[in-house]
Amino acid sequence: MIYVIRHGQTDWNKERRMQGRRGLPLNDHGIGQAHSLRDALNGIWFDHVFSSPQERARQTAEIVSGRSPVIDERLNVIDLGEADGVRLEELKRVGPLPDPEIYKGIEDPNALVRRVFHFMNELQATHRSEENILIAGHRCTTGCIGAFFKGMPEDRNILTLSSDTGGYRTYHFA
């Protein structure tokens, strides 16, 4: 079984700011959310634990599993470039993402999907279906993993498939 968790709240979540690779660690509420996730998944032994390199995802994985995760760059949050930290109400968008004509350095969303799908294909090829695998990520990466299992939404908005902040979804390889 694949358990896909999304990190808990940070101060930038609370302040309604875009949070990419310059994001913050969990705040007290986020730590509480991670403990609630641990309680919800109580009794599950994770054969493998993977995380984004972002501290907030790593913290969540460690609290939930009680172990240090394997860090994989392919699980990293989308690079928001100059939009990182911008308040949501001030953000200029193209669909759900910051406008790359206004904010420099934004990662191509197709590249995000390719790298997360590459991770998932490798995971499927190298791990047994009966193993319990925990993956800690972000709204964009948990949405990509949802698209890996459920198919890409017609409008390509993977965020509709993401886990809630401090939440999780389960999947299994066919």
N, C-alpha and C positions, 0 to 999 in steps of 0.2 A: 504494500500500500504506500502511496506517495502522499505525504502530509505537507501541504504548501502553506506556510505561515507568512503573514505580513507583519513587519515590525510594528511596535506600539508607538504611542504618541511621543513627539518631540516638541520642543518649544516652537519650532517653525510650523508644525502642524497646528498647534494651538493658535498661533498668530496668523494662520491661513496664508502661508508663504509657500512658493514653489520650493521643493526640497530635492535637490539632486545630489551631486557628489560633494558639495560643500555642506551637506546637511549636518544636523546636530545629533548627539547621542540621545537616548531615551530620557525623558523627564520622569518625575515620580509617578505620574499617571501611566506613562508608557511602561515603566517597570511593573506596575500593578497589572497592566494588561498582559504582560508576558507571564506573570505568575498565574493569572486566570487561565491563560492558554495551557500552561503546564498542568494546572488542575484539571482542565477539560480533557487533556490527553494523558491523564494519570494512568499508570499501569502499562503504557506502551513502551516497549524497548525499541529504540531506533538503532537499526543495524548500521546506518550511515547518516551523518548530519552534514549538510552543506549550507553555505551562507554566502551572500554578497560580501564584498570587502568593507562595506560601510559599517561603522561602529554600531549603529542602531539595529541593524539586522543581526550582526554578530552577537550583540547583547541578548537579543530575543532568542536566538538559537541556543545560546548557552543556558539561559534561564529555563527554557522549555525542556531541553534534553539533559541538562546537567553535565554536558560535555563540550569541549572545544570543537567547533565545526571546522570542516575543510573549507577553506576560502577559495572561491572560484570567481575570477574576474568576469566570466560570462554572465554571472548573476547580478552584476553591478547595476545600479539604477541608471536610467538614461542620463546622458550628459546634457545638462540644461544650459551649459555655457553661461552667457551673461544674464540669463533669466533666473539663474539659481538665486534664491532668496527674495525674489520679487513678490510683493503682496498680490494675492490672487485678484483682488478687485482692481489693481493697476495693470495687470498683465494684458498684453496685446496677443491675441491668439489666432491661429489658423486651425480650426477644429478644436480638439482637446489640447493641442500642444502650443507652446510659445511660437510666435511668428519668427522664423529664421531670417527674415529680411530685416527685422528690428534687433534681434538678439543674436549676436555672433557666437559660434562655437556649439551650436545645438547638434547633437547626434542625429543622424538620419534614423527615423523610426524603423525603416526596413532593416537597417544594420542591427538594431536592438533585437528585432524578431529573429534574424538569422543567428545571432550569437546565443540567444536563449534556446532556440530550437536545436542548435548544435549541441549544447549542453544536454538537453533532454534526449536527443538521439543517442549520444554517447552513454548516458545513464541507462537507457533502455537496453543497449547492446551489452553492457558490462555487469548488470545487476539482475539477480533473480526476482521474479515477480512476487515471491512470498516474503521478500525482505521489506521491512518498514524503513522508509527513507524520509527524513525531514529536510525540507528546503526552506530557508529563511530569505525573504526578499522584500520587494517594494511593490507599490501599486502596479507599475509597468511590468515588472518581471513576473509577478503572480498572474497578471493578465495574459502575458505571453504563454505561461505554462497552461493556463486555462485554454488558450487558443490551440496549443499543441494537442490537447486531449479532445476538445470539443469542436475544433475547426475555427478558422479565422472568421470573425463576423463579417457580414457583407459590407458594412461601412468601414471595416478595418479598425474599428475602435476597440482595441483589446482591453481598455480600462473597464468595460462593462463586465469582463470576466475575472476581474481581480478580487482578491480577498479584501475584506474590510480591514481598517487599521486595527491591529491587535487580534485579527481573526485568522481563520484557516479554512482550507478546502481540502478534500481528499480525492485522489484519482488512483487508478491502477493501470498498469500496462496490459494491453490485450494479450 
